[in-house]
Each structure stands twice: as structure tokens, then as C-alpha cells.
Amino acid sequence: MNAFKKFLLQEVILIIVIVIFSLIVFQTILKSYYIPEFWMLLGVISVLTGFFHYSQLQIQEKQGSKFTNRFMMFSGIKMMIYLALITSYSFLNPSKAASFLISFFVLYILFTTFEIIHIINYIKKK
């Protein structure tokens, strides 16, 4: 599965860029907004993105006609997992909720954009 290996390599590069940028920003400009859970959040989002992308590629190869339905299903499942994570954290740590939500939103936008670009490129090649 060359498409997934390419995706995984580029996801690792994206993670490295995010880590470097985050270390710089959280040590300088946004020092007061740093939350240690950011790294856990980065890990969870990157693992879920990789897992669901792999699943979507498998479906596209085996059952191309069901891709749209499965894509929507996977997106819904991811959203429910993310919602549970956000809600749990916000209730358990209300003082850090704003920083957590902003961090989540930025990571979500980055990884979702990255994944959608890869899916579109993969479908165009087929």
C-alpha cells in the first residue's frame, strides 16, 4: 500500500513541523497558555488520523462505490471521539479548557486539511 506509506511519511513530517513550531511558540509568545496535555492531544489526533485514513484507503481499494458512505461514517465516529475527549477534559479541567480547545481546534484543522488533501489526490489518481 504505497499510498498509505506516503501518507504516513508526510504525516510524520507534519508532526515534526508541529512539534518544532509548538516548542518555539510555547517557549516564547504563548508561554502562559502552554498546557502539558498538548502533546497527548497531538498524539491522539495524529494516531486517529492515520488509523482512519488507512481504513478509508482499504475501503476505496475494495469497495470504491461505498467510499462516500464510509467516509461520512468515519468522519462521524472521529467527531464523536473528539467530542468525548473535549467534553471530558473541559469538565475535569475547567481552568485550562480554553487553551485546550484552541489547541485542539488548531490541530484538528491542520490534520483534517492534511487528510482531505491526501484523500482527494488519491481519488484523482484512481
KOLVOFI-60907 format. One record per residue: y, z, x of N, C-alpha, C in turn; residue in three letters. Coordinates in steps of 0.05 Angstrom, whole numbers, padded with zeros to 5 digits, always signed. Layout:
residues N
YZXYZXYZXALA ...
END
This chain:
residues 126
-00024+00000+00017+00000+00000+00000+00025+00000+00018MET +00033-00024+00026+00056-00027+00043+00082-00018+00030ASN +00085-00022+00004+00110-00015-00010+00114+00015-00008ALA +00093+00031-00012+00096+00060-00011+00102+00070+00017PHE +00089+00058+00037+00095+00066+00065+00124+00060+00072LYS +00134+00037+00063+00162+00031+00068+00180+00051+00054LYS +00173+00057+00029+00189+00076+00014+00189+00103+00027PHE +00165+00112+00036+00163+00138+00048+00179+00140+00074LEU +00177+00119+00090+00193+00119+00115+00223+00120+00109LEU +00232+00105+00090+00260+00105+00083+00268+00131+00070GLN +00250+00144+00056+00256+00170+00044+00259+00191+00066GLU +00242+00190+00086+00245+00208+00108+00271+00204+00122VAL +00279+00180+00126+00306+00174+00138+00328+00185+00121ILE +00326+00181+00095+00346+00192+00076+00347+00223+00079LEU +00324+00235+00080+00323+00265+00082+00336+00274+00108ILE +00331+00260+00130+00343+00267+00156+00373+00265+00154ILE +00383+00243+00142+00412+00239+00139+00424+00262+00122VAL +00410+00269+00101+00420+00290+00083+00420+00317+00098ILE +00399+00322+00113+00398+00347+00128+00420+00349+00149VAL +00425+00328+00164+00446+00328+00184+00473+00332+00171ILE +00478+00316+00150+00504+00318+00135+00507+00346+00123PHE +00486+00357+00112+00488+00383+00099+00493+00405+00120SER +00480+00403+00142+00484+00423+00163+00514+00423+00172LEU +00524+00399+00175+00552+00397+00184+00571+00408+00163ILE +00567+00399+00138+00585+00406+00116+00583+00436+00110VAL +00559+00447+00109+00556+00475+00102+00564+00494+00125PHE +00567+00483+00149+00576+00500+00171+00607+00499+00174GLN +00619+00479+00161+00648+00476+00164+00663+00478+00137THR +00664+00457+00123+00681+00455+00099+00671+00473+00076ILE +00646+00472+00071+00635+00486+00047+00619+00511+00055LEU +00628+00524+00076+00613+00548+00085+00609+00569+00064LYS +00629+00573+00048+00628+00594+00027+00610+00586+00003SER +00603+00561+00001+00586+00551-00021+00557+00548-00013TYR +00551+00554+00012+00523+00550+00021+00504+00569+00007TYR +00482+00558-00002+00460+00574-00013+00434+00567+00002ILE +00419+00587+00010+00395+00581+00025+00374+00565+00009PRO +00376+00566-00017+00357+00552-00035+00362+00522-00034GLU +00383+00513-00021+00388+00484-00019+00365+00470-00006PHE +00353+00482+00014+00331+00469+00029+00306+00467+00011TRP +00301+00487-00005+00279+00486-00024+00284+00464-00044MET +00308+00463-00053+00316+00442-00073+00312+00414-00061LEU +00320+00410-00037+00317+00385-00023+00287+00378-00021LEU +00271+00398-00014+00242+00393-00012+00229+00386-00039GLY +00236+00401-00060+00225+00396-00086+00232+00368-00096VAL +00257+00361-00094+00266+00335-00104+00254+00312-00088ILE +00252+00315-00062+00240+00294-00046+00210+00291-00051SER +00196+00313-00054+00167+00311-00060+00162+00299-00087VAL +00177+00308-00107+00174+00297-00134+00181+00267-00134LEU +00202+00259-00121+00209+00231-00119+00187+00215-00107THR +00176+00224-00085+00155+00210-00071+00130+00208-00089GLY +00122+00230-00101+00098+00231-00118+00101+00212-00142PHE +00123+00213-00156+00126+00197-00179+00130+00167-00172PHE +00143+00162-00149+00145+00134-00140+00118+00122-00134HIS +00101+00138-00120+00074+00129-00114+00059+00123-00140TYR +00061+00140-00159+00048+00136-00185+00057+00111-00199SER +00083+00107-00198+00094+00083-00211+00085+00057-00197GLN +00083+00058-00171+00073+00034-00157+00044+00029-00164LEU +00028+00050-00167+00000+00047-00174-00002+00034-00202GLN +00014+00043-00220+00014+00032-00247+00023+00003-00247ILE +00043-00003-00232+00054-00031-00231+00032-00050-00220GLN +00017-00041-00201-00004-00058-00189-00028-00062-00209GLU -00035-00040-00223-00059-00042-00240-00053-00051-00269LYS -00031-00041-00279-00024-00046-00307+00005-00053-00310GLN +00013-00076-00300+00041-00084-00299+00054-00084-00327GLY +00039-00090-00348+00051-00091-00374+00059-00063-00385SER +00046-00043-00375+00052-00016-00384+00073-00001-00366LYS +00084-00016-00347+00102-00004-00328+00126+00010-00341PHE +00139-00004-00360+00163+00006-00372+00157+00032-00387THR +00136+00033-00402+00129+00057-00417+00123+00080-00398ASN +00108+00074-00377+00101+00095-00358+00125+00104-00342ARG +00143+00086-00336+00167+00093-00321+00184+00113-00338PHE +00186+00107-00363+00201+00125-00381+00187+00152-00383MET +00161+00152-00385+00146+00177-00387+00149+00193-00361MET +00147+00181-00338+00151+00195-00313+00179+00206-00310PHE +00198+00190-00319+00226+00200-00318+00230+00224-00335SER +00218+00224-00359+00219+00247-00377+00206+00271-00365GLY +00183+00268-00353+00169+00290-00340+00185+00302-00317ILE +00197+00284-00301+00214+00294-00279+00238+00310-00290LYS +00250+00299-00311+00273+00313-00322+00265+00340-00333MET +00242+00343-00345+00233+00369-00355+00228+00388-00332MET +00216+00379-00311+00212+00396-00287+00238+00405-00276ILE +00257+00386-00273+00283+00393-00262+00298+00412-00281TYR +00296+00408-00307+00309+00426-00326+00298+00454-00324LEU +00272+00456-00321+00259+00483-00318+00269+00496-00292ALA +00270+00481-00271+00280+00491-00246+00309+00501-00247LEU +00326+00484-00259+00354+00491-00261+00358+00516-00279ILE +00345+00516-00302+00348+00538-00321+00338+00564-00309THR +00314+00563-00296+00303+00587-00284+00322+00598-00263SER +00331+00581-00245+00348+00590-00224+00375+00601-00235TYR +00386+00588-00254+00412+00596-00265+00410+00624-00279SER +00387+00629-00292+00384+00655-00305+00378+00677-00285PHE +00363+00670-00264+00356+00690-00244+00379+00696-00224LEU +00396+00676-00219+00418+00679-00200+00444+00669-00212ASN +00455+00682-00232+00479+00671-00245+00503+00669-00226PRO +00505+00685-00206+00528+00684-00188+00527+00659-00170SER +00503+00649-00165+00501+00625-00148+00495+00599-00164LYS +00496+00601-00190+00488+00579-00208+00505+00554-00203ALA +00531+00558-00200+00549+00534-00197+00543+00519-00172ALA +00540+00533-00150+00533+00520-00124+00506+00506-00126SER +00487+00519-00139+00460+00507-00142+00462+00482-00159PHE +00476+00483-00181+00478+00460-00199+00492+00436-00186LEU +00512+00442-00171+00526+00420-00157+00508+00408-00135ILE +00495+00425-00121+00476+00415-00100+00454+00399-00113SER +00443+00409-00135+00422+00394-00149+00432+00367-00158PHE +00456+00366-00170+00467+00342-00181+00471+00321-00159PHE +00481+00329-00136+00486+00310-00114+00459+00300-00104VAL +00439+00317-00100+00413+00308-00090+00399+00291-00111LEU +00402+00298-00136+00390+00282-00158+00401+00254-00158TYR +00427+00251-00156+00440+00225-00156+00430+00209-00132ILE +00430+00221-00108+00421+00207-00084+00393+00197-00086LEU +00374+00215-00094+00346+00207-00095+00340+00188-00118PHE +00353+00192-00140+00348+00174-00163+00358+00146-00156THR +00382+00144-00145+00392+00118-00136+00374+00105-00116THR +00365+00120-00097+00346+00110-00077+00321+00100-00090PHE +00309+00115-00108+00284+00107-00121+00288+00082-00138GLU +00309+00081-00153+00314+00058-00171+00318+00033-00155ILE +00332+00034-00133+00336+00011-00116+00309+00001-00106ILE +00291+00019-00098+00265+00011-00088+00248-00001-00111HIS +00249+00011-00134+00233+00000-00156+00243-00028-00164ILE +00269-00032-00165+00280-00058-00172+00272-00079-00151ILE +00274-00072-00126+00266-00090-00105+00236-00097-00106ASN +00220-00077-00112+00191-00081-00113+00184-00099-00137TYR +00197-00095-00159+00191-00112-00183+00201-00141-00178ILE +00223-00144-00165+00233-00171-00159+00214-00187-00141LYS +00201-00173-00123+00182-00186-00105+00157-00194-00118LYS +00150-00181-00140+00125-00187-00154+00127-00212-00170LYS 
END
